[in-house]
Amino acid sequence: MGKKTIITREHPLILASASPRRAELLECADIPFVVRSADVEEVSSADDPAEYAEEISRIKAEAVAERIYCDEGEETVVLGADTVVAVQDKILGKPKDENEAFEMLKKIQGGTHKVITGVTICVCAPDGVKSRSFYETTAVSVYPVSDEQIKKYVVTGEPMDKAGAYAIQGLFSRYIRHIRGDYSNVVGLPIGRVFKELKNLGLENLNTYE
């Protein structure tokens, strides 16, 4: 890949996700982006949580990359991500209903679980699409939480679109004992690692605040 100015306000990164949390993390890091949701079925045969998250991130990113038309001499960057919660290597996805949310929270209260975000960066160029995938893992420890506290949290609705049925940046923060690793990874995107990988790919003009 030759050195090109390919992530700017005029030529932003494409986020293959409708997650408002990932969008907020990119905004805070001042990485220009636009949202183009993948709208694909998120199915993986992987049992390992890290492999699962990576594969889903790749499916999202490549689905959007394949729809992009690249003019000659230009490149476009697509970012896909998927976050899972794992308890003893068992994946906890987004709860289907309040009962499932309650059961997920029962599993993570009083112990330590892993939050894994898989990320895929696709560079869409005239000669094809090249992709790079990776993942980050953060260990999260939770104080003991009573059934009554869990029920009160579930009825707020906050758990319903979150992997593992909680938001570390939301109401559930009151129950977090400590974390080991990247906080933004738990929110939904390891922004420091993403920035590093973008720079490693030779992408320029990322220091937009300068």
N, C-alpha and C positions, 0 to 999 in steps of 0.2 A: 504494500500500500504506500503510495507516495504521500508526502506531507501536504495536506489540504486544510483549508479553513472550512470545516464542515459542521461545526456546532456553534451557531451564532443566533442572534435574535431573528435574523432573516432566514436562517436555515437551521431550525431547531432539531433536537433529538425527538424521536417519536416514542412515546410511552405506550406500550401495548397492554394497557391496563386501565380500568375505570376506577381504580382505588383512589379515593381522595387522600388517603394517608401517604401513598407513594408520591402523589402529585405535590403534596405539601413538603415532603422531604426534599424533592428536587428544587422546589421554589426556594426553600431555606438555604440550599447550597448554591443558589443562583446558577443553575444549569438550565439553559433555555430548552423548553420542550413543548410539544403539543400532544394531546391524547387521541389515540386511535385504538379503540378497544378491539381485542382479537376476535371476540364472539365465536369461540370454538369450544368443542366439547373437551373438557379437561379430564382425560382418561390416561392412566399410566399403568403398566403391568409391574412396575418396580415395587418391591416390598420394603427396601431400605428407604427411610425417610429422606435422606440427602439425595439419593438417585431419583426419587419420586419428584421432589421439588425442582431439581434441575431439569428433568424431562418435561414437566408441565411448563416451566419457564421457556424452554426451547420451543414447545408447541405454540405458545402464545406469540413469541417473537417472530418465528418463521412464518406463521400464518399472516401476520401483518406485513412482513418483509416481502412476501410473495405477491402482495397486492400493490406494491409500490413501483411506480414507473421511474426509472433512473435515467435522466438525460445524460448524454455522452459527456464525460469529463467530470461528472458530479457523483457524490456519494451521499447516502442517507443512512443514519444510524437508528436502529430500532432496539428498544430495551424492553425485555419481558421479564417478569418476576413471579414467583409463587412462594408463599410462606405456609409452613406447616408446623404444628406443635406435635412433639413426640414424647410419649411416656413409655419408657422401657422399649423403645424402638417401635411402638405402636402409634400409627398416625392418627391424630385427632384433627379432622377438618372443620368446616363450618357446620354448626348444628342445624339440623332440619327443623327442629321445633324446640319449645321451652323444656320439655322433658329431657331431650338429648343434651341441651345446654347444661342443665342441672347435673346430669351424669358426668359430663366432661369436667365440669368444675369440681365435682367430688373427687375425680381422679387426680387433679393437680394440686388441690389444697393440701397444705401441710408437708409438701415435698418439693423436689426439684425436677423440672422437666426441661426439654430442649426446644428451642425455637430455631427452625432452619429455614433460610430463604435461599431458594435457587434463583440464579440470575443468568440470563442469556443476552449477549450483545450481538446483534446482527449488523454487519456493514453491507448495505445494498449498493452495489456498484454496477457499471455497464457490463462487466465480465462475470456477473453472478453475485450470489450472496455468500458471505463468509461469516461464520458465527463462532463465538467463544462463550462457554458456559462455566459457571463456578457456583459455589455455595458458601454461606457463612452460618456458623452455629453459635447460639448464645444460650447459656444455662440460666434458667430463671427459678428462683426459690420463692415459695409462697408460704405465708404464715397459715396456721390452721384457721379454717373458715367454717363456721357452723352451717348446718342445713338451712336454718332460718335466714342467715346472712346471704347464703347462695340464692335462696328463693327471692329475696328482696332485690338482689342484683339482677337476676334473670328477668324479672318483670319490668325493669327499666328499658329493655329492648336492646341495650348495648351489645350483648353477646352474640346477637343473631347473625351478623355478617362477618364474624371474626373467627379465624382459625383458633381452635382450642377454647372458644366461647368467652374470650375476654379481650379487653383493650388495655395494654399497659399504660397508655397515655390518658386513660379515662378514669371512670369511677373505681375500677378494679385496682388502681394504683395504691389504694389504701391497704391492700393485702400483700403487696410485694415486699419480701424480706430483703433480697438483694439479687443482683444479676452478675454474671461473669461473661463478659464479652461486649459486643456492640449493641447499645441501646436501640439505635435506629433500625437494626436488624429485626428487633422484636416488633417495632412499629410496622415494618413491612418492606424495608429496603436498606441494605447495608451501604449507606450513602458514601462513606469513606472508601470502601473497597470498590464501589462503582466508579468513583472519580479516578482512583488509581488505575483501574483497568482501562478506562477511556483514554487516559494519558499514555498508558503502555501501548495502546493501539495506534499511537501517533496522532491522535485527534488534537487539533489546535483551537485556540481562542476560547478555551474553557474558563479562563480567569476573567470573567465578564465584569467583575466588580472593580477591576483595576483601571 
